[in-house]
Amino acid sequence: MAKELEFIKGVDKLHAFYTEHVRMLAHAYDLSDEDAARILDRFDFKNVSRSILAPARVDLFAAPPEL
């Protein structure tokens, strides 16, 4: 069970980093988080459209997490 839990923790960390990169990309295109979420939802990126509206969970400038 410990192996599976560590796997889930790793996926959670990767998802958080991915979400922050999507948020930065939206800002690079001068889109607000809300506008980006609507666009993503329209193209069936449902998970990330919800995630970018939540507060950031990672600091992209911090050292990468150990998996």
Protein Blocks (a to p, Z undefined) as FASTA:
>chain_A
ZZmmmmmmmmmmmmmmmmmmmmmmmmmnopafklmmmmmmmnopaklmmmmmpccfbdfk
bccddZZ
